[in-house]
Amino acid sequence: MIKSIWLSVGFLLVPICIVWSDAPESLLIDLRAPTNSVRRATALKLARYQGQATVDGLIGATRDSDPRVQAAAAKSLGQLKDPRATESLVATLTSGDTNVRFYAAYALG
């Protein structure tokens, strides 16, 4: 299922965001890629998708060995606003990395 968010500009309706129902399996697999930059980029891309598998993958990424991946996952979870991520985001607030803590706090609102 696709959910679009539209913005009214005068007499025009303009799509500003498209949110897919769940991430493709290939993106979820990329969260476990050996390269940190691939995992980070994937975590950011997943903000466009909703669903159990997406949220579960991002929750797992908040525990990644690379703080940049953790921060990207927290940022995406914040954009998705899924309450299932709350416990993981609270735990992420204790990270030693400033960016990870910032995005976890941002995600929690």
Backbone torsions as a table, in degrees:
resi	resn	phi	psi	omega
1	MET	NA	140.8	179.7
2	ILE	-113.3	135.2	175.6
3	LYS	-118.8	124.0	178.5
4	SER	-106.0	146.7	174.8
5	ILE	-114.2	126.7	-173.8
6	TRP	-115.2	149.6	177.8
7	LEU	-119.3	131.1	177.9
8	SER	-87.2	121.2	178.3
9	VAL	-122.6	98.4	-175.6
10	GLY	62.1	-120.3	179.5
11	PHE	-94.8	1.7	-177.5
12	LEU	-103.1	147.0	169.6
13	LEU	-108.5	124.1	-175.4
14	VAL	-117.1	126.9	176.8
15	PRO	-71.4	128.1	179.0
16	ILE	-108.5	-16.0	-178.1
17	CYS	-161.7	140.9	172.8
18	ILE	-122.3	124.4	-180.0
19	VAL	-114.5	120.4	180.0
20	TRP	-84.2	158.9	-174.9
21	SER	-71.9	-38.6	176.5
22	ASP	-155.2	154.6	-174.5
23	ALA	-73.7	148.0	172.7
24	PRO	-64.1	149.0	-178.8
25	GLU	-56.9	-34.4	-178.7
26	SER	-62.3	-37.1	177.1
27	LEU	-68.4	-40.0	179.6
28	LEU	-65.4	-34.6	176.8
29	ILE	-67.0	-37.2	180.0
30	ASP	-64.7	-19.2	175.1
31	LEU	-65.3	-17.1	179.4
32	ARG	-109.1	16.7	179.8
33	ALA	-63.0	151.0	-179.9
34	PRO	-71.0	-18.7	-177.4
35	THR	-94.6	126.6	-178.8
36	ASN	-58.3	-41.6	-177.1
37	SER	-65.4	-32.8	177.0
38	VAL	-68.7	-44.1	179.1
39	ARG	-62.9	-40.4	179.9
40	ARG	-64.9	-48.4	-180.0
41	ALA	-61.1	-38.9	179.6
42	THR	-65.8	-43.5	179.0
43	ALA	-59.4	-38.8	178.4
44	LEU	-69.5	-39.6	178.8
45	LYS	-63.7	-32.5	-175.8
46	LEU	-67.4	-10.7	176.6
47	ALA	-64.2	-15.7	179.8
48	ARG	-86.2	-1.4	-175.4
49	TYR	-123.4	150.0	174.1
50	GLN	-122.2	164.0	177.2
51	GLY	128.9	163.9	-176.1
52	GLN	-59.3	-47.2	-177.0
53	ALA	-64.8	-38.8	178.3
54	THR	-62.9	-50.4	-178.4
55	VAL	-63.9	-42.5	178.2
56	ASP	-60.6	-42.5	178.9
57	GLY	-63.3	-42.2	179.3
58	LEU	-69.6	-36.1	175.8
59	ILE	-60.8	-44.3	176.9
60	GLY	-61.7	-36.3	-179.2
61	ALA	-70.2	-19.9	175.8
62	THR	-69.1	-11.5	177.7
63	ARG	-109.0	16.1	179.4
64	ASP	-62.5	156.9	179.5
65	SER	-71.8	-20.6	-179.4
66	ASP	-99.8	122.4	180.0
67	PRO	-60.7	-27.7	178.1
68	ARG	-67.8	-34.0	176.1
69	VAL	-71.1	-41.8	177.7
70	GLN	-59.0	-45.2	-179.9
71	ALA	-63.9	-42.7	179.1
72	ALA	-63.3	-40.4	178.6
73	ALA	-65.1	-43.4	178.8
74	ALA	-63.1	-41.7	178.6
75	LYS	-60.6	-46.3	179.5
76	SER	-64.5	-40.5	177.1
77	LEU	-62.0	-36.2	177.3
78	GLY	-65.2	-35.8	178.3
79	GLN	-72.1	-32.5	-179.7
80	LEU	-77.9	-27.2	178.9
81	LYS	54.6	43.5	179.5
82	ASP	-94.1	122.5	-176.5
83	PRO	-64.3	-17.2	178.6
84	ARG	-66.0	-18.3	-177.4
85	ALA	-89.1	-6.0	-172.8
86	THR	-56.2	-49.5	-176.7
87	GLU	-60.0	-44.2	179.4
88	SER	-65.3	-40.4	-179.8
89	LEU	-67.5	-37.9	176.5
90	VAL	-62.2	-43.0	178.4
91	ALA	-63.8	-33.4	-179.2
92	THR	-69.8	-19.9	178.8
93	LEU	-62.6	-16.7	-179.5
94	THR	-92.9	7.8	-179.3
95	SER	-60.9	151.5	175.6
96	GLY	-79.1	-8.0	-177.8
97	ASP	-98.4	129.2	-177.7
98	THR	-61.5	-42.8	-179.3
99	ASN	-65.1	-38.3	178.7
100	VAL	-62.8	-46.7	179.6
101	ARG	-62.9	-40.6	179.9
102	PHE	-59.9	-51.0	-177.1
103	TYR	-70.2	-29.8	174.7
104	ALA	-67.0	-42.9	177.9
105	ALA	-65.1	-41.5	177.0
106	TYR	-58.6	-44.5	-177.4
107	ALA	-65.4	-33.6	-179.0
108	LEU	-78.7	-12.7	176.2
109	GLY	89.7	NA	NA
